[in-house]
């Protein structure tokens, strides 16, 4: 006789439970961020535009002193994600690590010289002082060496006076006349170009010179594959937030002006150049064609890297590029 009361009571309990479920704490995503990195722009936009509201994830930026510090932090479990290049991911997977790469930008570095420099091409670098951002296994340096070997029969590693260093320091040394040219990341290169320095070539022209026509993303979000599989929801939420932040920075002047102070540039020409090149690097598509092209790039890099450790080149390891699990 009392059975009809069960249903209302059950509905009442479910109704009481719903707020508790809705108020479950968001998962934390720890992201390593370089002081001069453009990821800062997106994180600031996500916050200012409220793109993280209701996503179930809390972003926790961790300042990094250098790209190498970011790799160490990721390997040691200090952060869940960093921004870097897929070549490093391939190197690590070749050594048994489980890192994966989700595309972020197709922007590459550029070879920059003073406006009046006699350097017009790669062959003109012979005997010159060249600043190189990153290190001996930096992707732009390996690509430049590969093209110099193919086009001009030069071993740049032997015929130039190399200086490896941080991007801002290399720009400064070029401005002071201590270097003849710098091979720098895209954003420091954009700053130089806006100041009147000349772009000899960039990553896109390097790839085309090597016969690769597909715009393979140079930079991406890097994380452990096992972490991604264990936390698919926050990863997916972040990637969608970041894509929307990029869109707003490129299509909304109001959103862009909010992050201009993060560029640390007061010259409008430099600010415009940074926005132009940043937006030109937005990833509009990624699939089997790009992965195949990446495999060709990786093989070609191995031809100039020699016996570098960790090894570069050969067959691109499986799993370098992150593939979200199916429904």
Backbone bond lengths (Angstrom), bond angles and torsions (degrees), N, CA, C in turn:
res aa  C-N    CA-C-N  psi(-1)  N-CA   C-N-CA  omega(-1)  CA-C   N-CA-C  phi
1 X - - - 1.465 - - 1.531 112.20 -
2 X 1.300 115.11 -25.06 1.468 118.44 -177.07 1.522 113.48 -97.50
3 X 1.338 117.32 3.16 1.470 119.78 -176.14 1.527 114.17 -60.40
4 X 1.334 119.52 -37.00 1.462 119.21 -178.87 1.520 113.76 -57.49
5 X 1.371 117.48 -22.56 1.458 119.39 -179.29 1.535 112.56 -74.63
6 X 1.310 118.10 -17.17 1.461 121.55 -176.39 1.524 111.42 -63.86
7 X 1.320 117.09 -44.50 1.462 120.83 -176.81 1.527 112.37 -61.96
8 X 1.321 120.23 -49.22 1.470 119.04 177.42 1.519 112.61 -60.41
9 X 1.335 115.75 -38.45 1.463 118.48 179.46 1.523 111.41 -64.89
10 X 1.335 116.27 -40.06 1.468 120.82 178.83 1.518 111.01 -65.07
11 X 1.338 116.07 -42.11 1.458 119.82 178.41 1.517 111.52 -63.29
12 X 1.352 115.51 -37.19 1.458 119.30 178.48 1.523 110.69 -64.14
13 X 1.327 117.38 -41.86 1.462 121.31 179.55 1.521 111.56 -64.49
14 X 1.341 115.56 -41.09 1.465 119.03 178.88 1.516 111.00 -65.48
15 X 1.329 115.46 -38.45 1.461 119.21 178.80 1.506 111.84 -64.68
16 X 1.330 116.17 -37.25 1.453 119.87 177.93 1.521 111.90 -69.84
17 X 1.322 116.41 -30.11 1.465 120.53 -177.68 1.515 112.87 -75.74
18 X 1.327 116.92 -26.69 1.462 119.94 -174.39 1.527 113.73 -59.68
19 X 1.324 119.05 -46.07 1.475 117.36 179.49 1.516 112.89 -60.15
20 X 1.326 116.88 -36.88 1.463 119.70 179.03 1.511 110.77 -63.58
21 X 1.351 116.08 -39.78 1.462 119.54 178.66 1.519 110.58 -67.46
22 X 1.328 116.74 -40.12 1.460 120.64 -177.40 1.521 111.53 -67.35
23 X 1.344 115.58 -27.12 1.453 119.27 -176.35 1.528 112.76 -94.61
24 X 1.329 116.84 15.31 1.460 119.74 177.85 1.530 109.36 -58.38
25 X 1.315 118.82 135.67 1.470 120.94 -177.12 1.525 111.28 -62.50
26 X 1.338 117.46 142.05 1.467 120.38 178.70 1.516 111.67 -68.89
27 X 1.313 116.20 155.04 1.464 120.78 175.28 1.529 109.22 -77.00
28 X 1.307 116.60 143.92 1.463 121.68 -179.48 1.526 110.44 -92.97
29 X 1.327 115.62 132.14 1.461 122.13 176.27 1.521 107.63 -115.36
30 X 1.327 116.93 111.31 1.461 122.52 -177.85 1.530 109.61 -89.30
31 X 1.324 116.32 117.63 1.460 121.53 -174.53 1.525 110.09 -117.14
32 X 1.327 116.65 123.36 1.452 121.40 175.71 1.523 110.07 -77.62
33 X 1.326 117.25 129.24 1.466 121.92 -173.41 1.524 110.34 -129.91
34 X 1.330 116.41 127.33 1.464 121.65 175.22 1.519 109.88 -76.91
35 X 1.319 115.90 146.60 1.460 120.35 -178.55 1.525 111.57 -59.12
36 X 1.335 116.97 -36.51 1.468 120.46 -177.45 1.524 112.37 -101.58
37 X 1.328 117.11 12.24 1.463 120.39 -175.89 1.518 113.54 -84.07
38 X 1.318 116.43 148.03 1.464 120.94 -179.69 1.522 112.53 -74.88
39 X 1.325 117.55 -11.03 1.458 119.62 174.90 1.521 110.00 -59.54
40 X 1.329 117.52 -30.10 1.469 121.31 176.08 1.521 110.88 -57.04
41 X 1.336 116.32 -38.77 1.457 120.21 -178.94 1.528 110.46 -61.93
42 X 1.319 115.30 -43.42 1.461 119.12 -176.94 1.522 111.97 -70.80
43 X 1.327 116.59 -40.58 1.460 119.65 179.14 1.527 110.30 -63.41
44 X 1.334 116.45 -40.01 1.461 120.05 177.91 1.526 110.75 -65.43
45 X 1.314 116.54 -38.60 1.466 120.67 179.32 1.520 111.09 -68.23
46 X 1.316 116.13 -41.21 1.468 120.08 177.09 1.520 110.12 -56.53
47 X 1.321 116.69 -43.14 1.459 120.91 -178.59 1.524 111.80 -72.15
48 X 1.332 116.79 -48.60 1.468 119.78 -175.46 1.525 112.62 -67.97
49 X 1.334 116.33 -30.77 1.463 120.66 -178.97 1.529 112.21 -93.15
50 X 1.326 116.47 -1.28 1.461 120.34 178.69 1.516 114.27 68.03
51 X 1.327 116.82 28.95 1.458 120.30 -176.29 1.522 112.81 -73.23
52 X 1.335 115.67 -13.31 1.460 119.29 -179.37 1.531 112.75 -93.93
53 X 1.313 116.60 -1.71 1.464 119.78 -177.87 1.528 111.34 -68.95
54 X 1.328 115.75 128.16 1.452 120.84 176.41 1.514 114.46 73.51
55 X 1.322 117.39 14.33 1.465 120.72 -177.53 1.527 113.06 -91.35
56 X 1.337 116.43 -12.71 1.457 118.98 179.72 1.518 114.17 76.82
57 X 1.337 116.48 19.78 1.463 119.95 179.66 1.521 109.32 -141.33
58 X 1.315 116.23 138.93 1.463 121.99 176.67 1.522 108.46 -112.71
59 X 1.319 116.24 121.96 1.458 121.28 -177.60 1.521 109.80 -85.33
60 X 1.325 115.65 131.76 1.464 121.74 -179.35 1.524 109.09 -125.21
61 X 1.346 117.99 92.85 1.462 120.85 179.91 1.528 111.49 -69.08
62 X 1.328 115.50 140.14 1.456 122.00 176.76 1.530 108.10 -121.84
63 X 1.337 119.26 114.84 1.471 121.24 -178.80 1.530 111.42 -62.99
64 X 1.332 115.18 139.95 1.452 121.55 179.64 1.527 109.76 -123.89
65 X 1.314 116.17 142.68 1.463 120.58 -179.31 1.526 111.98 -80.73
66 X 1.332 116.82 -28.04 1.465 120.64 -176.82 1.521 109.30 -160.15
67 X 1.347 115.10 167.96 1.463 119.64 177.44 1.527 110.29 -62.22
68 X 1.316 116.54 -37.80 1.458 119.92 179.21 1.520 111.03 -64.74
69 X 1.326 117.16 -37.90 1.458 120.49 177.22 1.522 110.53 -62.90
70 X 1.329 116.16 -35.43 1.455 119.71 177.79 1.518 112.14 -65.88
71 X 1.312 115.99 -41.43 1.465 119.42 178.95 1.517 111.42 -63.95
72 X 1.325 115.23 -40.31 1.467 119.81 178.64 1.525 110.31 -64.81
73 X 1.332 116.62 -42.18 1.461 120.77 179.94 1.522 111.03 -63.59
74 X 1.327 116.75 -40.53 1.464 120.40 179.31 1.525 110.71 -67.40
75 X 1.312 116.26 -43.45 1.459 120.06 179.53 1.519 112.23 -65.52
76 X 1.337 116.06 -33.11 1.453 120.06 -178.24 1.514 114.50 -89.35
77 X 1.321 117.81 -1.23 1.455 120.61 179.11 1.514 114.67 84.64
78 X 1.342 117.38 11.51 1.455 120.29 179.37 1.510 113.73 -74.75
79 X 1.332 117.25 -24.54 1.469 123.02 176.15 1.522 108.48 -137.98
80 X 1.325 115.18 162.43 1.463 120.27 178.41 1.522 112.05 -94.02
81 X 1.330 116.66 -21.29 1.463 119.97 -172.16 1.521 110.58 -155.47
82 X 1.332 116.01 145.73 1.460 122.96 171.75 1.522 107.79 -137.10
83 X 1.316 116.46 172.47 1.463 121.87 171.32 1.523 107.69 -106.31
84 X 1.323 116.64 132.20 1.461 121.00 -179.81 1.513 109.90 -163.89
85 X 1.332 117.00 -167.72 1.458 119.86 -177.68 1.531 111.18 -104.32
86 X 1.319 114.81 154.37 1.459 120.91 -175.24 1.530 112.29 -70.88
87 X 1.323 117.00 -20.14 1.467 119.51 179.67 1.526 109.75 -65.06
88 X 1.331 116.88 -41.04 1.461 119.84 176.77 1.534 110.03 -62.91
89 X 1.325 116.19 -40.30 1.471 120.36 178.02 1.529 110.13 -60.48
90 X 1.334 115.92 -43.49 1.470 119.84 179.36 1.534 110.64 -63.21
91 X 1.329 116.15 -41.56 1.468 119.83 177.53 1.531 110.32 -58.60
92 X 1.310 115.34 -47.04 1.457 120.31 -177.22 1.529 112.13 -66.65
93 X 1.321 117.09 -39.71 1.465 119.59 178.60 1.525 110.14 -66.94
94 X 1.310 115.85 -32.19 1.456 119.22 175.65 1.517 112.61 -65.53
95 X 1.348 115.48 -20.96 1.468 121.10 178.57 1.530 111.70 -97.43
96 X 1.335 116.64 4.92 1.461 120.51 177.07 1.511 115.96 101.36
97 X 1.342 119.00 -2.33 1.465 121.41 178.14 1.528 109.93 -74.98
98 X 1.338 116.25 166.11 1.470 119.24 -175.30 1.529 112.75 -116.62
99 X 1.333 117.83 30.32 1.455 120.07 179.73 1.526 111.04 -67.86
100 X 1.329 115.53 150.55 1.461 122.24 175.12 1.518 109.20 -133.23
101 X 1.330 115.31 162.34 1.455 122.77 -171.11 1.525 109.62 -129.82
102 X 1.334 116.89 124.82 1.468 121.80 174.46 1.525 107.69 -109.89
103 X 1.338 119.60 121.74 1.465 122.73 -173.56 1.522 114.08 -53.32
104 X 1.333 114.68 140.72 1.462 122.90 -177.74 1.531 111.84 -127.06
105 X 1.346 116.93 -42.64 1.459 120.22 -176.06 1.523 111.19 -157.36
106 X 1.335 115.49 145.31 1.470 120.79 175.29 1.529 110.84 -95.86
107 X 1.336 117.54 3.63 1.465 120.50 -179.25 1.522 110.48 -69.47
108 X 1.316 115.23 132.72 1.463 121.69 178.70 1.524 109.06 -113.32
109 X 1.305 115.80 176.11 1.452 120.85 174.87 1.521 111.16 -76.81
110 X 1.330 115.44 -178.18 1.461 120.23 -179.86 1.523 110.17 -148.08
111 X 1.321 115.34 152.03 1.462 122.48 175.28 1.524 107.22 -92.51
112 X 1.327 116.10 115.35 1.460 121.54 -174.18 1.533 110.77 -115.79
113 X 1.353 115.07 143.52 1.465 121.78 178.60 1.524 108.76 -139.39
114 X 1.339 118.33 161.85 1.468 120.23 173.83 1.524 110.35 -60.44
115 X 1.325 116.18 154.14 1.467 121.32 -175.97 1.524 112.23 -55.24
116 X 1.320 117.72 -38.53 1.462 120.60 -177.00 1.510 114.66 -93.69
117 X 1.322 117.83 12.68 1.464 121.16 -177.69 1.530 111.71 -66.60
118 X 1.343 117.35 143.80 1.468 120.22 175.96 1.529 112.56 -75.91
119 X 1.310 117.38 -7.65 1.468 120.69 -178.42 1.523 109.74 -72.47
120 X 1.323 116.29 116.74 1.465 122.48 -179.81 1.521 112.76 -114.68
121 X 1.320 116.43 -19.40 1.457 120.73 -178.30 1.512 110.44 -155.33
122 X 1.323 115.36 -177.66 1.459 120.64 -176.23 1.528 111.89 -62.26
123 X 1.324 116.91 -40.53 1.465 120.30 -176.86 1.524 111.92 -60.59
124 X 1.352 116.68 -27.22 1.463 120.80 -178.27 1.527 112.44 -74.59
125 X 1.318 117.50 -6.28 1.468 120.62 178.96 1.535 112.05 -77.72
126 X 1.314 116.41 -13.84 1.453 120.10 -178.21 1.530 110.86 -56.32
127 X 1.347 115.29 125.29 1.456 120.69 179.32 1.517 114.63 80.26
128 X 1.324 118.10 2.28 1.463 121.86 -177.30 1.533 111.74 -97.16
129 X 1.337 115.10 163.28 1.462 122.01 176.29 1.526 108.68 -90.54
130 X 1.323 115.93 116.16 1.460 121.54 -174.79 1.525 110.68 -117.01
131 X 1.328 116.21 124.09 1.454 121.64 174.32 1.518 109.67 -89.87
132 X 1.326 116.84 136.69 1.465 121.49 -175.68 1.524 109.39 -129.87
133 X 1.328 116.25 119.97 1.461 120.07 177.30 1.524 109.41 -74.58
134 X 1.308 115.71 143.23 1.465 119.42 -179.81 1.516 110.12 95.66
135 X 1.305 115.89 -124.79 1.464 120.60 -178.95 1.511 110.28 -153.07
136 X 1.300 115.50 -165.80 1.454 120.33 -176.81 1.514 114.83 -64.44
137 X 1.341 117.14 -19.79 1.459 120.59 179.06 1.518 112.15 -108.32
138 X 1.339 117.06 16.26 1.458 119.98 176.54 1.525 110.08 -61.00
139 X 1.320 116.46 138.17 1.468 120.90 -174.03 1.524 112.40 -60.41
140 X 1.349 117.78 -39.75 1.458 120.04 -178.98 1.530 111.27 -65.80
141 X 1.322 116.22 -38.75 1.464 120.74 178.80 1.526 110.33 -66.70
142 X 1.310 117.62 -43.03 1.465 120.40 179.16 1.525 111.31 -65.99
143 X 1.339 116.64 -39.11 1.467 119.74 178.04 1.528 110.73 -65.19
144 X 1.329 116.75 -41.63 1.462 120.53 179.23 1.522 110.20 -63.42
145 X 1.324 116.94 -42.06 1.461 120.55 177.92 1.529 111.55 -63.54
146 X 1.338 115.74 -39.84 1.460 119.72 -179.55 1.524 110.86 -63.95
147 X 1.333 117.11 -43.34 1.458 119.87 -179.49 1.521 111.33 -70.09
148 X 1.337 117.50 -36.37 1.471 120.78 177.91 1.520 110.49 -62.78
149 X 1.309 116.81 -39.34 1.465 120.65 178.30 1.520 110.87 -67.14
150 X 1.344 116.46 -44.13 1.465 120.30 -176.76 1.521 112.21 -70.92
151 X 1.319 116.90 -45.62 1.465 120.90 -172.06 1.526 113.11 -85.67
152 X 1.345 116.80 -40.12 1.456 120.13 -171.95 1.522 114.40 -118.49
153 X 1.333 117.43 -1.46 1.452 120.41 -179.31 1.517 113.15 65.29
154 X 1.341 116.45 29.00 1.460 121.31 -177.01 1.526 111.39 -106.09
155 X 1.311 115.64 143.36 1.456 121.03 170.14 1.524 105.85 -103.02
156 X 1.341 116.20 93.19 1.458 120.58 -175.48 1.519 112.67 -58.27
157 X 1.315 115.99 -29.73 1.457 119.44 -178.47 1.525 111.23 -61.47
158 X 1.318 116.36 -23.93 1.465 121.46 -178.13 1.519 113.36 -100.59
159 X 1.334 117.70 -27.74 1.467 119.33 -169.78 1.524 114.23 -102.51
160 X 1.346 118.63 -2.62 1.466 119.40 175.60 1.527 109.31 -116.67
161 X 1.325 114.94 156.35 1.465 121.19 175.06 1.524 107.39 -92.00
162 X 1.313 117.28 105.92 1.467 122.57 -169.86 1.533 111.93 -89.03
163 X 1.333 114.28 142.08 1.458 121.96 170.92 1.523 107.46 -133.54
164 X 1.328 116.91 115.69 1.459 120.89 177.49 1.528 108.22 -95.72
165 X 1.329 115.88 140.37 1.456 117.85 -178.61 1.509 113.44 -172.61
166 X 1.338 115.60 179.32 1.459 122.05 178.72 1.529 109.55 -72.28
167 X 1.318 118.38 145.06 1.471 121.85 -176.87 1.527 115.27 -51.41
168 X 1.337 120.16 -49.03 1.477 118.69 -179.01 1.528 112.74 -62.80
169 X 1.333 116.29 -37.35 1.469 120.25 -179.33 1.528 110.90 -66.61
170 X 1.330 116.72 -39.06 1.466 120.12 179.31 1.525 110.79 -65.23
171 X 1.326 116.85 -42.08 1.464 119.63 176.60 1.521 110.60 -59.16
172 X 1.318 116.11 -43.03 1.453 121.22 -179.59 1.524 111.32 -62.29
173 X 1.330 116.40 -42.25 1.459 119.83 -179.86 1.523 111.88 -67.65
174 X 1.327 116.75 -34.05 1.467 119.78 175.94 1.529 109.69 -66.12
175 X 1.320 116.45 -43.90 1.460 120.98 179.92 1.525 111.72 -63.07
176 X 1.327 116.56 -31.13 1.468 121.30 -179.65 1.524 112.45 -86.48
177 X 1.331 117.54 -1.41 1.452 120.84 178.25 1.509 114.76 81.31
178 X 1.322 118.12 11.40 1.456 121.46 179.94 1.517 112.46 -82.04
179 X 1.330 116.33 -16.51 1.463 122.21 177.19 1.519 108.78 -125.61
180 X 1.327 115.82 150.86 1.464 120.27 176.98 1.527 111.44 -88.18
181 X 1.328 116.31 -27.16 1.459 121.27 -178.37 1.529 108.28 -159.28
182 X 1.335 115.80 157.00 1.461 119.82 174.69 1.528 109.16 -132.10
183 X 1.321 114.76 140.68 1.462 122.15 172.16 1.516 105.04 -105.88
184 X 1.339 115.59 98.03 1.454 119.76 -170.14 1.525 111.07 -119.38
185 X 1.330 115.22 168.52 1.455 120.92 177.36 1.524 109.43 -66.47
186 X 1.342 116.19 165.88 1.458 119.59 -170.39 1.523 113.76 -62.00
187 X 1.354 118.04 -38.67 1.465 118.45 -175.54 1.532 113.16 -73.58
188 X 1.347 119.98 -42.70 1.468 118.16 173.42 1.532 111.65 -64.05
189 X 1.340 116.28 -32.19 1.471 119.72 178.27 1.532 110.62 -66.94
190 X 1.344 116.12 -39.55 1.464 119.91 178.11 1.527 110.96 -62.60
191 X 1.318 116.88 -38.11 1.460 121.15 178.36 1.529 110.61 -62.64
192 X 1.337 115.97 -44.29 1.466 119.69 179.36 1.527 110.75 -63.01
193 X 1.318 116.26 -42.88 1.466 120.23 -177.85 1.526 110.88 -62.34
194 X 1.326 116.25 -39.65 1.460 119.95 178.91 1.525 111.86 -66.78
195 X 1.340 116.39 -22.58 1.463 121.42 179.73 1.526 112.08 -91.12
196 X 1.338 116.57 4.11 1.454 119.49 176.00 1.513 115.54 104.00
197 X 1.315 118.23 0.30 1.463 121.17 176.26 1.533 109.07 -76.31
198 X 1.312 115.43 158.29 1.465 120.39 -172.87 1.531 111.90 -106.67
199 X 1.328 114.68 137.13 1.453 121.60 177.33 1.534 108.94 -89.82
200 X 1.327 116.94 115.65 1.468 121.06 179.01 1.527 109.61 -78.58
201 X 1.311 116.33 -45.86 1.462 122.29 175.79 1.528 108.28 -164.11
202 X 1.335 115.53 165.74 1.459 119.72 177.92 1.520 109.76 -133.21
203 X 1.335 115.43 -176.12 1.456 119.91 -176.67 1.510 113.47 -59.95
204 X 1.329 116.96 -36.17 1.466 120.11 -179.86 1.531 110.99 -64.66
205 X 1.347 116.43 -43.51 1.463 119.33 179.78 1.525 110.96 -70.61
206 X 1.342 117.04 -30.28 1.458 120.09 175.22 1.524 110.36 -62.79
207 X 1.327 115.89 -46.34 1.460 119.92 -179.14 1.527 110.93 -64.54
208 X 1.328 116.99 -43.25 1.465 119.68 178.86 1.520 111.24 -62.63
209 X 1.343 116.14 -37.65 1.452 120.06 177.40 1.515 112.29 -62.66
210 X 1.322 115.91 -28.99 1.466 121.53 178.40 1.526 112.12 -90.02
211 X 1.335 116.35 3.88 1.461 120.15 177.15 1.510 115.42 88.45
212 X 1.332 117.48 13.66 1.465 121.16 179.27 1.528 108.44 -104.15
213 X 1.329 116.97 109.79 1.454 121.76 -176.26 1.526 113.02 -93.26
214 X 1.323 117.82 -19.47 1.467 121.76 -176.46 1.525 109.89 -77.58
215 X 1.329 118.50 132.95 1.473 120.98 178.87 1.523 111.90 -75.94
216 X 1.308 116.24 86.92 1.466 121.11 -179.55 1.532 109.45 -76.10
217 X 1.324 118.14 128.17 1.469 119.99 178.12 1.526 111.11 -56.17
218 X 1.313 115.98 131.62 1.460 120.40 -179.10 1.519 111.57 -87.68
219 X 1.336 116.24 -36.08 1.453 121.95 -176.67 1.520 110.91 -117.69
220 X 1.325 115.01 153.07 1.457 118.60 179.13 1.510 111.47 -162.66
221 X 1.317 115.11 173.61 1.458 121.57 175.54 1.527 107.65 -83.75
222 X 1.322 116.30 130.72 1.465 121.50 -176.56 1.522 109.12 -116.54
223 X 1.325 115.55 135.60 1.461 121.51 -178.40 1.524 108.43 -156.84
224 X 1.325 116.36 165.67 1.457 120.79 175.37 1.529 109.18 -71.54
225 X 1.317 116.15 134.87 1.461 120.09 178.36 1.530 110.69 -60.91
226 X 1.323 117.28 -39.73 1.460 119.44 -179.23 1.529 111.24 -65.72
227 X 1.341 116.99 -34.89 1.465 120.02 175.80 1.519 110.12 -65.24
228 X 1.338 116.59 -44.11 1.463 120.52 -178.80 1.525 111.72 -61.35
229 X 1.320 115.98 -40.00 1.465 119.57 -179.94 1.522 111.78 -69.69
230 X 1.342 115.74 -28.59 1.465 120.01 179.66 1.528 112.20 -84.61
231 X 1.344 116.96 -18.92 1.476 121.31 -178.22 1.530 110.51 -132.62
232 X 1.324 118.46 57.67 1.468 120.13 -176.80 1.519 113.91 -65.45
233 X 1.329 117.09 -34.69 1.467 119.84 -176.47 1.527 112.72 -66.46
234 X 1.349 119.81 -51.45 1.475 118.47 179.10 1.524 113.06 -65.54
235 X 1.317 117.17 -33.90 1.464 119.69 178.30 1.527 110.15 -64.98
236 X 1.326 116.48 -48.21 1.461 120.27 179.65 1.524 111.06 -61.76
237 X 1.340 116.24 -41.60 1.460 120.33 179.57 1.523 110.70 -62.39
238 X 1.329 116.88 -43.27 1.460 119.76 -179.11 1.526 111.22 -64.67
239 X 1.327 117.53 -45.54 1.463 120.14 -178.48 1.529 111.11 -60.36
240 X 1.332 116.91 -37.18 1.466 120.15 177.64 1.524 110.87 -69.95
241 X 1.339 117.02 -39.74 1.465 120.87 177.38 1.526 110.40 -62.02
242 X 1.319 116.11 -45.72 1.462 120.78 -177.68 1.519 111.43 -63.36
243 X 1.333 116.77 -41.05 1.466 120.66 178.50 1.524 110.83 -63.12
244 X 1.327 116.43 -41.74 1.461 120.04 178.67 1.522 110.84 -67.80
245 X 1.330 117.34 -37.46 1.463 120.49 177.74 1.526 110.49 -63.09
246 X 1.323 117.20 -42.22 1.457 120.79 176.89 1.522 110.68 -59.52
247 X 1.332 116.30 -44.87 1.462 120.14 -178.88 1.520 110.49 -59.96
248 X 1.318 117.35 -44.46 1.455 120.19 -177.64 1.524 111.50 -68.04
249 X 1.322 117.76 -38.60 1.460 120.34 178.94 1.525 111.23 -63.17
250 X 1.321 116.12 -31.91 1.463 120.23 -177.31 1.534 113.09 -89.70
251 X 1.328 117.55 -24.41 1.459 120.34 -174.88 1.524 113.80 -110.85
252 X 1.320 117.27 -14.28 1.460 120.10 -178.45 1.525 110.33 -117.86
253 X 1.324 116.69 116.39 1.459 120.28 177.63 1.524 110.82 -63.57
254 X 1.335 116.27 -35.73 1.460 119.88 -179.38 1.529 110.81 -63.25
255 X 1.348 116.50 -44.29 1.468 120.11 178.84 1.521 110.45 -64.31
256 X 1.330 116.64 -39.78 1.467 119.97 -179.54 1.528 111.12 -64.54
257 X 1.327 117.36 -45.53 1.455 120.11 -176.53 1.528 112.22 -62.75
258 X 1.323 117.36 -26.22 1.461 120.19 178.35 1.525 111.97 -65.34
259 X 1.336 117.01 -32.84 1.468 119.15 -175.47 1.532 112.75 -100.47
260 X 1.317 117.79 -1.23 1.468 120.18 -179.19 1.530 112.45 -52.52
261 X 1.347 119.65 -40.61 1.474 118.18 178.22 1.526 113.53 -57.89
262 X 1.331 117.57 -27.33 1.463 120.53 179.76 1.524 112.14 -70.35
263 X 1.328 118.06 -18.93 1.469 120.64 177.33 1.527 110.90 -73.38
264 X 1.344 116.21 -18.11 1.463 122.55 -177.96 1.525 111.48 59.19
265 X 1.325 115.80 29.84 1.458 121.44 178.78 1.524 109.30 -124.25
266 X 1.330 116.70 135.15 1.458 121.44 179.14 1.525 112.53 -103.45
267 X 1.328 116.99 -15.81 1.462 121.42 -179.38 1.534 109.43 -78.77
268 X 1.331 118.64 119.26 1.465 121.01 -179.97 1.526 113.29 -57.03
269 X 1.334 117.47 -32.18 1.463 120.26 179.10 1.522 110.92 -65.10
270 X 1.314 116.12 -40.91 1.464 120.34 178.62 1.522 109.84 -68.01
271 X 1.322 116.91 -42.31 1.460 121.03 178.39 1.532 110.82 -59.76
272 X 1.329 116.17 -43.93 1.474 120.11 179.71 1.522 111.34 -64.99
273 X 1.326 116.49 -38.95 1.466 120.06 179.83 1.524 110.72 -65.91
274 X 1.323 117.06 -39.50 1.453 120.89 178.51 1.526 111.04 -63.84
275 X 1.319 116.03 -44.31 1.474 119.48 179.93 1.522 110.50 -65.48
276 X 1.326 116.69 -42.42 1.466 121.16 179.97 1.516 111.48 -58.27
277 X 1.317 117.11 -50.77 1.464 120.08 -176.15 1.526 112.04 -73.63
278 X 1.329 116.67 -33.04 1.459 120.30 175.91 1.527 110.06 -61.56
279 X 1.317 116.43 -47.18 1.468 120.58 -177.70 1.527 111.85 -71.34
280 X 1.322 116.59 -30.20 1.465 119.53 177.39 1.516 111.38 -66.06
281 X 1.337 116.87 -19.82 1.453 120.69 -178.22 1.518 115.05 -92.89
282 X 1.318 117.89 3.59 1.466 119.54 -179.76 1.528 110.53 -61.08
283 X 1.318 116.04 136.03 1.470 121.45 -179.52 1.524 108.52 -82.22
284 X 1.333 116.44 119.53 1.465 120.41 -178.36 1.523 112.45 -103.86
285 X 1.312 117.41 -10.70 1.458 120.59 178.37 1.518 110.57 -171.63
286 X 1.310 115.13 144.50 1.457 119.30 179.34 1.518 108.94 -152.27
287 X 1.337 115.50 128.02 1.448 119.49 -178.27 1.517 111.90 -164.77
288 X 1.321 117.51 -156.23 1.467 122.09 -176.41 1.530 114.01 -56.22
289 X 1.330 117.17 -36.27 1.468 120.00 -178.77 1.524 111.21 -63.77
290 X 1.325 115.86 -43.25 1.454 120.11 179.66 1.532 111.40 -68.64
291 X 1.326 116.31 -37.65 1.466 120.03 178.82 1.528 110.38 -65.73
292 X 1.327 116.19 -39.67 1.463 119.87 177.21 1.527 110.97 -63.56
293 X 1.330 116.28 -41.17 1.464 120.16 178.52 1.524 110.54 -65.43
294 X 1.327 116.51 -37.83 1.471 120.19 177.66 1.521 110.45 -62.31
295 X 1.334 116.10 -38.18 1.458 119.48 177.60 1.514 112.05 -61.69
296 X 1.339 116.54 -38.98 1.464 120.73 178.61 1.533 110.34 -67.66
297 X 1.331 116.63 -40.95 1.462 120.29 178.11 1.523 109.99 -61.42
298 X 1.331 115.83 -44.54 1.463 120.18 -177.28 1.520 111.26 -62.75
299 X 1.313 115.90 -38.86 1.466 120.02 178.13 1.530 110.37 -64.04
300 X 1.332 116.51 -43.22 1.460 120.45 -177.67 1.534 110.94 -67.58
301 X 1.322 116.75 -36.65 1.458 119.61 179.01 1.521 111.46 -63.60
302 X 1.327 115.94 -34.48 1.448 120.30 179.16 1.512 112.52 -62.81
303 X 1.333 117.17 -25.30 1.453 121.49 -178.95 1.529 111.99 -69.43
304 X 1.341 116.52 -25.83 1.470 119.25 -178.79 1.523 112.29 -107.52
305 X 1.339 117.47 -17.93 1.461 119.96 -178.20 1.517 112.02 -75.62
306 X 1.325 117.02 -22.52 1.462 120.19 179.52 1.516 111.61 64.24
307 X 1.298 116.41 -137.44 1.467 120.90 -178.38 1.500 113.11 -92.96
308 X 1.332 117.18 36.74 1.458 120.74 -178.56 1.515 111.09 -60.44
309 X 1.313 115.78 151.46 1.461 120.78 178.92 1.529 109.18 -125.23
310 X 1.347 119.08 123.88 1.455 126.22 0.43 1.526 111.57 -69.47
311 X 1.301 115.43 152.86 1.457 121.60 -173.11 1.528 112.02 -62.49
312 X 1.321 115.21 144.34 1.457 122.57 175.17 1.515 107.53 -120.95
313 X 1.324 116.43 139.17 1.453 119.80 173.91 1.511 113.61 106.39
314 X 1.330 114.36 179.71 1.446 120.17 -175.19 1.517 110.31 88.36
315 X 1.311 116.20 -150.19 1.453 121.22 179.95 1.521 110.25 -82.70
316 X 1.323 115.88 133.65 1.454 120.57 179.93 1.526 109.49 -64.91
317 X 1.342 118.46 122.31 1.464 120.61 -178.92 1.529 111.88 -60.99
318 X 1.295 117.15 147.64 1.461 122.14 176.67 1.528 109.17 -67.31
319 X 1.319 116.15 147.66 1.451 121.08 175.37 1.507 116.29 86.17
320 X 1.329 117.57 2.78 1.470 119.58 179.62 1.522 109.68 -60.09
321 X 1.326 116.33 -44.51 1.464 121.28 -177.99 1.517 110.07 -96.80
322 X 1.311 115.48 127.82 1.459 122.40 -174.85 1.528 111.41 -67.36
323 X 1.305 115.14 129.95 1.457 122.13 175.47 1.527 107.52 -118.62
324 X 1.324 117.77 111.47 1.471 119.56 -179.60 1.527 110.44 -59.48
325 X 1.333 117.13 142.79 1.456 119.77 178.58 1.519 111.30 -62.81
326 X 1.324 115.78 146.76 1.454 121.00 -179.67 1.520 111.84 -70.45
327 X 1.345 116.68 168.62 1.459 120.28 -179.40 1.523 111.04 -65.67
